[in-house]
């Protein structure tokens, strides 16, 4: 149990001893007395947890001494103890940063005891919050937030690092389930804004007629049902990061209002006239090709270039090779621990089955597959038969779900068989009835991955 360091600054020795004795009834409190503030400031090097300052002492006035103490120890709360029952003085000292103003009377020791308890509780909450923030920041460090050794993910890690070190708009693209929000959080919690708010908004989750109110807020009476003023997501995220997920689903009218807010760095609440200045980073994400949406007339070109910033493209899980097995092992161990089960392992045949699958649902689908497999298996090893793939047409069941060129179809089929045979070119060539030199040529041209 660590000591809670309290300093009493009081020129009346007898009164100081009374306060010291009373506080030391708690064995956790380590209380020291100083006759004047300047002696305290000159001698003390370690910041105390709390300071009790007499307002009326020879030399510097109480407000001047308070300012000097707060300048040296900005995180330490100061309780003013005074013989003057002056409301104006109390208000001034509270404005200067005093935690409380206590009058010297028969109830002083009781009030001081209760106030110290409140400060101590507040300090404990601040310490807990600091610990939680550190844990969140560690969780969203790129190498902790993502599991992967593939070249594709190493490239993503580098882009996250660049984004975290620069105050620039970031646009994240990738299929559903690839981890776009995790990337946004990783950027935020590794940036100078890490102690500021991170606010996430999924555009598709908001009814179209409420998007403006959700983002910009509204004033009381702005529309039917607006009984009170409501702060929008932009204001919530001010000085921090606003993450707009599925930005490609926003309608053109709202896109124009978003563009204005980003250009002017200010918003006006619905039904209001007051401008609210903004200082935040915007990170957007979409599973769509926004440039194609611009050409199709579904997305504003000016907004596209305003949001482009630093682009990060997340690879689909099927293109990450053996990362699939690493992620599956992580999900399996985590699921077993949470459910009090003995740690299970993947058999070689299970690994091959996962590597040969296309994962249209990406990491989210892999997690669901592994958790189901853990429940279904009878032993401590998950075999291929325990993995129930979500496809009705075989492992290439999603081949025609997306329009591709003939070359892209060919690359996908060859990649599937190369994965199926764990990178064995000869076996893949035999299964496809093509020469192995054809597959080697495709690998050299970076059309497929070995």
DRENVEX-354574 format. One record per residue (C-alpha): x, y, z; residue in one letter. Coordinates in steps of 0.25 Angstrom, whole numbers, padded with zeros to 4 digits, always signed. Layout:
XYZa/...
END
This chain:
+0000+0000+0000x/+0006+0013-0005x/+0006+0026+0004x/-0003+0037+0000x/+0005+0049+0001x/-0002+0062+0007x/+0005+0075+0010x/+0000+0085+0020x/+0005+0100+0018x/+0001+0108+0030x/+0008+0118+0038x/+0001+0115+0051x/+0009+0103+0057x/-0002+0099+0067x/-0013+0099+0056x/-0004+0092+0046x/-0002+0081+0057x/-0017+0080+0059x/-0019+0077+0044x/-0007+0068+0043x/-0012+0060+0055x/-0026+0058+0050x/-0022+0054+0036x/-0011+0044+0041x/-0023+0036+0047x/-0023+0030+0034x/-0010+0021+0033x/-0009+0023+0018x/-0007+0038+0019x/+0007+0043+0020x/+0006+0057+0025x/+0017+0068+0025x/+0016+0082+0030x/+0023+0095+0024x/+0022+0108+0031x/+0021+0116+0018x/+0019+0113+0003x/+0033+0118-0002x/+0040+0108+0007x/+0031+0097+0002x/+0033+0101-0013x/+0048+0102-0011x/+0050+0088-0003x/+0040+0079-0009x/+0044+0072-0022x/+0034+0060-0022x/+0019+0065-0026x/+0010+0062-0014x/-0004+0056-0016x/-0011+0068-0009x/-0007+0082-0002x/-0015+0089+0009x/-0012+0104+0008x/-0015+0114+0018x/-0020+0127+0011x/-0015+0137+0020x/+0000+0136+0023x/+0012+0146+0023x/+0018+0149+0010x/+0011+0145-0003x/-0004+0146-0003x/-0012+0133-0004x/-0016+0135-0018x/-0001+0138-0022x/+0004+0125-0015x/-0007+0117-0021x/-0003+0121-0035x/+0012+0118-0032x/+0008+0104-0026x/-0001+0101-0038x/+0010+0105-0048x/+0020+0095-0041x/+0010+0084-0038x/-0001+0085-0048x/-0007+0072-0045x/-0008+0073-0030x/-0021+0078-0024x/-0020+0090-0014x/-0030+0092-0003x/-0031+0106+0003x/-0033+0107+0018x/-0036+0121+0022x/-0041+0130+0033x/-0048+0139+0024x/-0062+0136+0020x/-0062+0144+0007x/-0070+0139-0004x/-0063+0147-0015x/-0049+0142-0010x/-0054+0128-0010x/-0059+0129-0024x/-0046+0136-0029x/-0038+0124-0023x/-0047+0114-0029x/-0045+0120-0043x/-0030+0120-0041x/-0031+0105-0039x/-0033+0102-0024x/-0041+0089-0022x/-0049+0095-0009x/-0050+0106+0000x/-0051+0103+0015x/-0054+0113+0026x/-0047+0111+0039x/-0057+0108+0049x/-0062+0096+0058x/-0065+0088+0046x/-0052+0090+0039x/-0046+0076+0042x/-0058+0069+0038x/-0060+0076+0025x/-0045+0075+0022x/-0046+0060+0024x/-0058+0058+0015x/-0051+0067+0004x/-0038+0059+0005x/-0046+0046+0002x/-0053+0052-0010x/-0039+0057-0016x/-0034+0043-0013x/-0045+0036-0020x/-0044+0046-0032x/-0029+0043-0032x/-0032+0028-0032x/-0042+0030-0044x/-0032+0038-0052x/-0021+0027-0049x/-0031+0016-0054x/-0034+0024-0066x/-0020+0026-0069x/-0017+0011-0068x/-0029+0008-0077x/-0024+0018-0088x/-0011+0012-0087x/-0017-0002-0089x/-0025+0003-0101x/-0013+0009-0107x/-0006-0004-0106x/-0017-0012-0111x/-0018-0003-0124x/-0003-0003-0127x/-0002-0008-0141x/+0005-0021-0137x/-0005-0024-0126x/-0017-0019-0133x/-0014-0028-0145x/-0009-0042-0147x/-0001-0044-0159x/+0013-0046-0165x/+0009-0045-0180x/+0015-0034-0189x/+0002-0028-0191x/+0000-0026-0176x/+0014-0021-0174x/+0010-0010-0184x/-0002-0007-0176x/+0006-0006-0163x/+0015+0005-0170x/+0003+0013-0175x/-0003+0013-0161x/+0010+0018-0155x/+0010+0029-0166x/-0004+0033-0163x/-0002+0033-0148x/+0010+0042-0149x/+0003+0053-0158x/-0010+0060-0156x/-0016+0056-0169x/-0030+0051-0174x/-0029+0036-0176x/-0038+0028-0186x/-0039+0013-0183x/-0044+0003-0193x/-0046-0012-0193x/-0056-0022-0193x/-0066-0024-0181x/-0060-0031-0170x/-0045-0027-0173x/-0044-0018-0160x/-0046-0004-0165x/-0050+0001-0152x/-0038-0006-0145x/-0029+0002-0154x/-0036+0015-0151x/-0035+0012-0136x/-0020+0008-0138x/-0017+0022-0145x/-0024+0030-0134x/-0018+0023-0122x/-0004+0024-0127x/-0005+0039-0131x/-0004+0051-0123x/-0019+0051-0121x/-0019+0038-0114x/-0024+0044-0101x/-0035+0051-0108x/-0049+0045-0113x/-0050+0035-0124x/-0064+0035-0129x/-0069+0025-0139x/-0081+0026-0148x/-0087+0016-0158x/-0094+0024-0168x/-0103+0012-0172x/-0108+0011-0158x/-0115+0024-0158x/-0128+0027-0165x/-0125+0036-0177x/-0134+0048-0171x/-0126+0048-0158x/-0112+0048-0163x/-0110+0063-0162x/-0115+0063-0148x/-0107+0051-0144x/-0094+0058-0150x/-0096+0072-0147x/-0106+0072-0135x/-0119+0080-0134x/-0125+0091-0125x/-0137+0090-0117x/-0150+0091-0125x/-0142+0089-0138x/-0152+0078-0143x/-0163+0070-0137x/-0158+0062-0125x/-0146+0071-0123x/-0149+0074-0108x/-0135+0078-0104x/-0122+0082-0111x/-0114+0070-0116x/-0099+0071-0118x/-0095+0064-0131x/-0084+0054-0134x/-0075+0065-0140x/-0075+0072-0127x/-0073+0060-0119x/-0061+0057-0127x/-0055+0071-0126x/-0040+0071-0124x/-0040+0056-0126x/-0044+0047-0138x/-0057+0045-0145x/-0058+0032-0152x/-0069+0031-0163x/-0071+0017-0167x/-0078+0013-0180x/-0076+0027-0185x/-0080+0023-0199x/-0094+0021-0195x/-0097+0036-0192x/-0107+0043-0201x/-0102+0054-0210x/-0110+0065-0202x/-0103+0061-0189x/-0089+0060-0196x/-0090+0075-0200x/-0093+0078-0185x/-0081+0069-0181x/-0072+0076-0191x/-0075+0090-0186x/-0073+0085-0171x/-0059+0080-0175x/-0055+0092-0184x/-0060+0102-0174x/-0055+0094-0161x/-0069+0098-0155x/-0083+0093-0154x/-0096+0099-0150x/-0106+0090-0142x/-0119+0087-0149x/-0129+0099-0146x/-0118+0108-0141x/-0110+0119-0145x/-0097+0118-0136x/-0085+0113-0143x/-0077+0103-0136x/-0062+0102-0139x/-0056+0089-0142x/-0042+0083-0139x/-0042+0069-0142x/-0037+0058-0151x/-0046+0051-0161x/-0044+0036-0164x/-0054+0030-0174x/-0056+0016-0179x/-0064+0009-0190x/-0065-0005-0197x/-0068+0002-0210x/-0059+0008-0221x/-0062+0022-0218x/-0055+0027-0232x/-0065+0018-0239x/-0076+0023-0231x/-0071+0037-0235x/-0072+0033-0250x/-0086+0027-0247x/-0091+0040-0242x/-0093+0034-0228x/-0082+0042-0220x/-0077+0056-0222x/-0064+0058-0228x/-0060+0070-0220x/-0063+0062-0207x/-0055+0050-0212x/-0043+0058-0213x/-0045+0065-0200x/-0046+0051-0193x/-0035+0044-0201x/-0024+0048-0192x/-0015+0037-0189x/-0021+0024-0195x/-0020+0011-0188x/-0025-0002-0195x/-0028-0014-0187x/-0025-0027-0194x/-0036-0038-0193x/-0033-0050-0184x/-0032-0059-0196x/-0020-0051-0201x/-0012-0052-0188x/-0007-0066-0190x/-0002-0073-0177x/-0008-0061-0168x/-0021-0069-0169x/-0015-0080-0160x/-0008-0070-0150x/-0022-0062-0149x/-0029-0075-0147x/-0020-0080-0136x/-0022-0067-0129x/-0037-0068-0130x/-0036-0082-0125x/-0028-0080-0113x/-0036-0068-0109x/-0049-0075-0110x/-0044-0087-0102x/-0039-0078-0091x/-0052-0070-0090x/-0060-0083-0089x/-0051-0090-0080x/-0048-0101-0090x/-0034-0108-0092x/-0026-0101-0102x/-0029-0107-0116x/-0020-0108-0128x/-0023-0108-0143x/-0019-0121-0151x/-0011-0120-0164x/-0023-0124-0172x/-0031-0113-0165x/-0020-0103-0168x/-0021-0107-0183x/-0036-0106-0183x/-0035-0092-0178x/-0024-0088-0187x/-0032-0093-0199x/-0045-0085-0196x/-0048-0071-0201x/-0054-0065-0189x/-0064-0055-0195x/-0067-0051-0180x/-0052-0049-0178x/-0047-0048-0163x/-0061-0047-0157x/-0065-0060-0164x/-0052-0067-0160x/-0055-0064-0146x/-0069-0070-0147x/-0064-0082-0154x/-0053-0085-0143x/-0062-0083-0131x/-0073-0092-0137x/-0062-0102-0140x/-0057-0102-0126x/-0071-0105-0121x/-0073-0116-0131x/-0060-0124-0130x/-0060-0136-0120x/-0045-0135-0116x/-0034-0125-0114x/-0030-0125-0129x/-0039-0118-0140x/-0039-0126-0153x/-0044-0122-0166x/-0057-0129-0164x/-0060-0120-0152x/-0059-0107-0161x/-0073-0105-0167x/-0070-0095-0179x/-0081-0085-0182x/-0083-0088-0197x/-0092-0096-0205x/-0084-0097-0218x/-0070-0102-0213x/-0058-0094-0209x/-0060-0085-0221x/-0075-0083-0219x/-0073-0068-0219x/-0065-0068-0232x/-0077-0061-0240x/-0081-0052-0229x/-0073-0041-0234x/-0071-0037-0249x/-0056-0039-0253x/-0048-0040-0266x/-0044-0053-0271x/-0030-0051-0267x/-0035-0049-0252x/-0044-0061-0253x/-0032-0069-0257x/-0023-0063-0246x/-0033-0066-0236x/-0035-0081-0240x/-0020-0083-0241x/-0018-0077-0227x/-0029-0085-0221x/-0022-0098-0226x/-0008-0093-0221x/-0014-0090-0208x/-0021-0104-0208x/-0008-0111-0210x/+0000-0102-0200x/+0008-0095-0210x/+0012-0108-0218x/+0013-0103-0232x/+0014-0117-0238x/+0001-0122-0232x/-0006-0110-0235x/-0002-0111-0250x/-0006-0125-0250x/-0020-0122-0245x/-0022-0111-0255x/-0015-0119-0266x/-0006-0107-0270x/+0009-0107-0270x/+0016-0103-0257x/+0024-0092-0265x/+0011-0085-0267x/+0008-0084-0252x/+0023-0080-0249x/+0021-0069-0260x/+0009-0064-0253x/+0016-0064-0239x/+0028-0056-0245x/+0018-0046-0251x/+0012-0044-0237x/-0002-0049-0243x/-0003-0060-0232x/+0005-0063-0219x/+0013-0075-0216x/
END
